[in-house]
Amino acid sequence: MLAGFGPAMARAHGVDVARGAFGALLGLGFAAAVVAVTGAPVWLIAPFGASSVLLYAVPNSPLAQPWSVFWGNVLSALAALAVVSVLPAGVWVAPVAVAAGIALMLVARALHPPGGAVALLVALTPHPDWHFALTPVASGTAALIGAAVVWNRLVGRVYPFRQPAEPGPHGTRDPAPPQRIGLDPAQMAGILDSYRQSANLGVADLARLVGAVEDAAAARRMEGFTAADIMSRDLVTVGPEAGFEAVASVFRTRGFHSLPVVADGALLGVIFQIDLIRAPGANAATLMRTALPQAAPDTPVGVLLPMLEDGGAEAVPIMDGTALIGIVTRTDLISALARRLARISA
C-alpha cells in the first residue's frame, strides 16, 4: 500500500539531468535578458521556473509545446487581470482568477500548469497593470520558448515535438514501413480522447509506445532464434582494393544486395547495391560503409529487428571477435519470421 507513495517516474539518466538543468539555466538567463531590455520592473516571475521544468525537462509533453506554453501563460494573465478589474477586493479574487485562467486555457487548447500560477500572481499583486500580460509574461515566455527550441535541438531532442507530417525516409508521404501497420493518428487521437488522456499524452507519444510494444511482441515471437540460426555463412567477400567493375560483377552474377569488404580476415565495411549508383567508378574501399551495427552469433533475432528497419542497415555483419563469420540480411530475417509465424499458426 505504501508503495503507491513512492516515486512514480523511472530513474533519471545523467544526460537527462544535465539537459534539463543546464537548459533551464540558459533559458531563464535569456528570458531575464529579454525582459530587462523592455524596462519591466520585474525581470522574471516565479511561474517561469515552472514553465522551464516542462520546456527543458519534459519537452515532449503536450503541456510543453509552444502553443500551450505561450498562450497558457498569456491567457491566464489576461483572465486574471479581467477578474481583478471587475471584482471588489477580497479573498475570493485569487480563486476566481485561477479558475478563469484554467477555463480559458482549456477552451483555447492551451493548457499549461504554470498558467495557473501566473493567474494567482496577478491576483495577489496590488494594483496589477494590463501591461503585465505583455511584459514580463508574453515577452519572457516567448524568450523561454525560443531558447528551448535552440537548446533541445542542440542536445539532440526534437522540439516542438508535434510536427506536421514530414516525408518518410524515401522523400514520399508514406510513413516508414514499421509505422504502416496499426492504428492511424485519428484512431489514436480518438483513444486518447475517450480515456481523457489528451492533456497527458500526445498522439506521437502513443504512436511511439505502440510501435515499441509491437517490436517487443515481434521479438518475443522470435524467441529461440539467434543470429547464428539464420545468418549466411558461406560468404563472398572482396578486398578494399577491388575495383568498381569487379564489385559490380559480384552483385550482377550473385544477385546479392550486400557485399562485405575484408582484409586479413578482418571486416572493414560493407558495400550495398545503392552504393554503386552513388559512387560509380570508385573502388571497394571508397564504396564501403563502415558505420554499421554488428552482432554476435548468439544475438537474439528479435534484437536484429530494429537494426534492419527501413532507413537503417540493410544487413548486419555477425562477428566472432574481429572475424566475420556470417551476415544477416533483411531477406534472412523475413524468411525466419515467416517460418516462425507459420509454425505458430499450424
Secondary structure, 3 states (H helix, E strand, C coil): CHHHHCCCCCCCCHHHHHHHHHHHHHHHHHHHHHHHHCCCCCCCCCHHHHHHHHHHHCCCCHHHCHHHHHHHHHHHHHHHHHHHHHCCCCCCHHHHHHHHHHHHHHHCCCCCCHHHHHHHHHHHCCCCCHHHHHHHHHHHHHHHHHHHHHHHHHCCCCCCCCCCCCCCCCCCCCCCHHHCCCCCHHHHHHHHHHCCCCCCCCHHHHHHHHHHHHHHHHHHHCCCCEHHHHCECCCCCECCCCCHHHHHHHHHHHCCCEEEEEECCEEEEEEEHHHHHHCCCCCHHHHCECCCCCECCCCEHHHHHHHCCCCCCCEEEEEECCEEEEEEEHHHHHHHHHHHHHHHHC
